[in-house]
């Protein structure tokens, strides 16, 4: 079985977020998909099966299947456009957990079109802040993630954190964010609950961050950097009930899995 590894939302190799992509002719058992993702030991492995004019897609961390993954979708689109013979400039994906998703190619840039997350302000509670060194100024709860908003980019960059405390928070993970110094906003993502201590770049988190910062900054097109050690670079556009999240992919590996 073929496997690809692509750095997504990357300006160069060894940046962005590495994702594995496995084309399938038909779905394997959930147990086997999970074992492959665990063996890959990347934040996400994407599997897809061609179904007529679209591709059914699923995403697994080393420990669980997730509802939505942006960087692994971008990596899958990169593979289809560049290595698996997809001819058109748009790819239609279908996720059993997140519905219809599209990726459009314009030169090297790939643009995801995802549903906007619905979030609400919540009190800044101790169970949210206990794992972080600095104190946030605002807290939000999205569909699967919590968001903590801080005053400065420097706080996000230099944040000290306690993963054992973050792991106690019920949800997929915690996004920390602030207004950027040279881009519109910056962020980091922690998801020890789902087997990801710190995610290098989290496309799906930007379905929450994009509407928040679009309203905060009164603009619909935004530039963003995820300040992990590898760094991720994203262009975001707020479309109301949808968001566009754009970036590039860089191929690292093509291999074979023997089952």
N, C-alpha and C positions, 0 to 999 in steps of 0.2 A: 504494500500500500504506500502511495507516495505521500511525502510530507515536505512542507515548505516552512521556512522560518523567515519572517519579515519584520524589520524595525519600522513601526508605524508612528506617524507624526514626527518623523525624523528628518533633520536637515542633512545628516550624513550618517554613515554606518556607525553602529555602537552608540547612537543616541535614540531618543524616542522610546517606544515600548515594544519589546520583542513579543511576537505572537506566532504560535504554530498554526498552520492551516493544513487540514487533511481533506482532500476531495474523496468522496465516497460514491460508489455506484448505487448503494442502498444503505439504509440505516443499520448499524450494528446495535447490539444490546447496549443499554445504558451503562451497565457494569463495565463493559469493554471500553466504551468511550471514556468513562471516568478513569479507568486504569491507564489508558494512553495519555490522558491529560496529566495524571500524576507522574507518569514516567518522564514526560516532557519537562515537568517542573517549571513551567512558565506561568505568568499570571493568568493567561488564557490560552486555550487551544480551541480553534474554531473548526467545526465539521460542517460540510455542506453536501447536499444531494440535488442534482438538477431535476426539476419537476416542470416539464413543459417549457414555458417561457420565463420561468423564474427559478431561483435557487432557494431551497429550504436550508436554514442555517441555525446552528445551535452552538453554545459557548460553554466551556467547562474550565473552572480553575482546577488546581491540583486536588481540591476536596469536594467541590459541588458544581452543579449546573447553575448558571446565572441567567437572569431575565434579559439582560441587554449588555452588549460589550461593543464599544465604539472602535477601539484600536484593532481588535481582532476582525471586525467587519471591514475596516479599511485594508487590513492585511489580506483578507480574503479577496476583496475587489482587486487589489494589486496583482494577486496570483492569477485571477481570471483574465484580467486585461492583458497581462504580460506573458503568461505561461500556459494557460489552459484554453486559449482559443476563443475567448468571448470577443465578438466583432463590433458590437454597438458601443456607443459612448456612455450608455447608462445600463446599470445592472439592477434588476429587481430582486430583492431578497424577501423571503417570508420567514418570520420567526413565530413559532407556535406560542411564545410567551409575550412578544412585543409587536406582532402584526407586520404590516408592510414597511419595508425599509428600502431606500434606494441609494445608490452611489453613482455619481457622475464623474467622468474623467475630462479634464481640460489640461492638455499638455501633461506635466508631471503631477499636477494637483488633483487629488481625489476629494470629492465633496459628499459627505454623508447627509442624508435627510432623515431625521429622527423625530419622533413625537416629543414635544416639550414636556418636561416634568412639571407636575403640579406640587407646589410647596406652600408652606404656611409658616409665619413667624411663631416661635415658641419661646418660653422663658429660658434664660441662660441658667441652666441647672448645674449643680455640682457634678452629677454623674457624667455630663458632657465635657466639663472643663478640667476634670481631675487629671486627665492624661496629657495635658498640655501646659507648657511653661508660662506662656503669656495668657492674658485674660481677653476673651473676645468681647466685641461690642454689640454683637447681634447673633442670634441663633435661628436656624430654620430647620424644618423637617420636610423632606421630599418623600417620594414614593418608597424609596429603599434606603436613602442616605440621609444623614444629618449634615448640616452645613454650619460652620462656625466662621463668622466674619471678623477679621482683625483690622487694626488701624493702618498698618504699613506693610509694604513688600518685605522690608527687612525682618519683620517678625515672622513672616512665613518662611523666609529663607533660613533663618537661624533658630527655628522652632525646636525646642527640646521636648521630647514626647516619651510617654510610658505606654508601651504596647500592651502590657498586661491590663492596664486600666481601660485603654481603648477597646480591648477585646470584650469587656463586660457590657459595652453599649449594644443594645439589641437593635439590629439592622444590618445592612450590607457593609456599611463603613462610614467614615467621617471625612468630609471635605473641609479643608481650611483654605480661606481665600482672603485677598485684600486687593485694593486698587493698586495697579502697577505703576512703577516709576517711568518705564519707557514703553510699556504696552498697557492696554486698557485694564487687564486684571491678571493676577497670578493665583496659583493654587497649589496644593499638595493633597494627596489622597491616601488614607490609611484604612485597610480592611482586614485586620488580623482575624476577624470573625469568619472570613471566607478564605483563609489561607494566604492572604496577600498582606504582608506587613506594611510596605509602602509601594504603591503602584507607580511605575515610572511615568505613564501618561494614561489618563482615564477619559476616553471620549464620552462615555455615557454620563460622567459627572458634569459635562458641559451642557447637557440638556437641562440641568438645574441652574448652573452658573450663568449661562447665556441670558435667559430671561431676567434673572436677578440683576445682573450688571447692565443689561440693556435699559431697564427701568431706572436704575440708579444713576446711570450716566447719560440718560436721555439720547441714546443712539442705538441703531439696530445692527451695525456692523462693527465687530470688536476683534481686537487682537489679544491673544492670550499665551502665556507660558506656564507650563507646569514645572515647578521648581524642584523636581527630584534630582538625584545625582546625575542621571542621564539627560535630563531636560526634554521637554516636549513642546512643539511649536504648533499653534492652532489658530485658524481664522474662523470666527463664528458669526453667524447671521441669525437674528431673531425674526421669525416669520409668524408669530402668534402661537398657533397650536403646534407648529413644527419649528425645528431649528436646523440650520445647516452648519456642519462642522467640517472644516477642510484641513488637509495636510498631505504630506508625501510619505511614500513607503520606500524602503531600501532593502533589497534582497540580501539575506545573509547565507541561507542554506537551502539546498534541495537534496532530499534523501529518500530512503526507502525504509518502511517499517515491515518487519517480518513477523507475521502472526501464525 
